Amino acid sequence: MDVRMDGRVAVITGASTGLGLAMAKEFAASGGSVAMLARKADVLAEAKAEVVKAAGKTNGKFEAYSCDVSKAEPIADTFKKVVADFGKVDIVVNNAGISHAKAFDTVTDEDWQGDLDLKLFAAIRLCRAALPGMRERKWGRIVNVLNIGAKAPNANSTPTSVSRAAGLALTKALSQENAQHGVLVNAMLVGLIESDQWQRRHKAANDGKSYQEFTAAMAKGRIPLGRMGKSEEFARMACFLCSDAGSFITGVAINVDGGASPVV
């Protein structure tokens, strides 16, 4: 199957590293245009260069926007810039977020609010901005990147597990409201997938293990496939869902986790 994104414009948050960058590169290689949003302008510039390289000779357009998506005004201003630069937005991938998990009685009000602003309200605000145009054109795709804790939270997983569970409810509600307009809304739930975050954890561990040994140890007993996932594997699923090939899939939350989740 040749999954193509020609003529489509995608906005991806958290696009400068990790899964966001992997998705931007996959979309670009498939012919799409990508608006990359993240906070750090210098890291974004490097990421954009990688996306342009991945695109090769396709006809896509690529721009990077420094934007703190945890705040309402930067989202609104940046979305206007994206529409001015690209003419439309067909696809929104709400990917911004960090791992923030600890025991419930240690989570402050500030922790709760910060997590909800970054993971839930950022998605709400960006969807609110993009949906009118998608409905008017009778075509759109929204992918909310969550984690498997949204379905099956563990102990010491707040506030992230709660924010992600709210994202799951948002996904289903939006899918029901927008199917009649040709707008498909799905979630992808991350398990253990190699990224910059895991490289930082390996460095912090300082246990003498190579990165490969470190990730293998993390996967052991936790992932039935016996290894951590690759960001490219995640990106390919996102590309499928956001293409015409995924035209009959909406309102689902797909575990991209090598079988780790205890629930389907």
Residue, then its C-alpha position, 0 to 999 in steps of 0.5 A: m500500500d502506497v500511503r500518500m499525503d500529497g496536497r495535505v497540510a498538517v500541523i504537528t505540535g511537539a515537532s522538534t524532537g522524538l515522535g513529533l519529528a518522526m511524524a513530520k519526516e514521515f508526512a513530508a516523505s509521503g508528499g505532505s506539507v508540515a507546519m512544525l510547532a515547538r517552543k525552542a526556535d533553535v531546535l526547531a530550525e535543526a528539525k526543519a532541516e531534517v524534515v526538508k531532507a526527508a521530503g526529498k523531491t516531493n512538492g511539500k512545504f515546511e515551516a517551523y513556528s516557535c509556540d508555547v502550546s500550553k497558552a491560549e494566545p500563542i496557539a491562536d496567533t500561530f494558527k493564524k500564521v500557519v493558515a496565512d502561510f499554507g492556505k489551510v490546515d487539513i490535519v492536526v496532530n496534538n503531540a506536545g507533552i512530557s512525562h509527568a508522573k508521581a504519587f498523587d499526594t505529591v502532585t500540587d495544584e500547579d502540577w495539575q494545571g500545568d499538565l492539563d494546559l499542555k496536554l488537554f487544553a492545547a489539544i482543545r484550543l488547536c482543534r477549536a481553531a482547525l475544525p471550522g475549516m475542516r468541516e467547510r472542506k468536508w475533509g480533516r484528520i485529528v490525531n491525539v497522541l496519548n499514552i497507554g496509561a489513558k486506558a490503564p493507569n498505574a500507581n504513581s501515574t498522576p497527573t499524566s494519566v488523568s490528562r491523557a484519559a481526558g484526551l481519550a474522552l475528547t477524542k471520542a466526543l470529537s469523532q462523534e460530532n465531526a464524522q458527518h463533516g468528513v473529519l476523522v478523529n483518533a488517538m494513538l497511545v504510546g507505550l515504550i518507544e525510543s526517543d530523545q527522552w529515553q536517551r536522556r534517561h539513559k544518560a542520567a542512569n549512568d549505570g555503565k550500560s550501553y543505550q541498547e542494553f538500557t532499552a532492552a532492560m526497560a523492555k524486558g518483562r514489560i513488552p511482549l514483542g521483547r523490545m522498545g518501539k521505534s519512532e518511525e514505527f509510530a510515525r507510519m501509523a500516524c501517516f496511515l490514519c491521516s491519509d485517504a487510506g485510513s478513510f473508515i477509521t474514526g473514534v478509536a484509540i490504537n495502542v502502539d506499544g508492542g502489546a504492553s497494554p493490559v487492555v485493548 
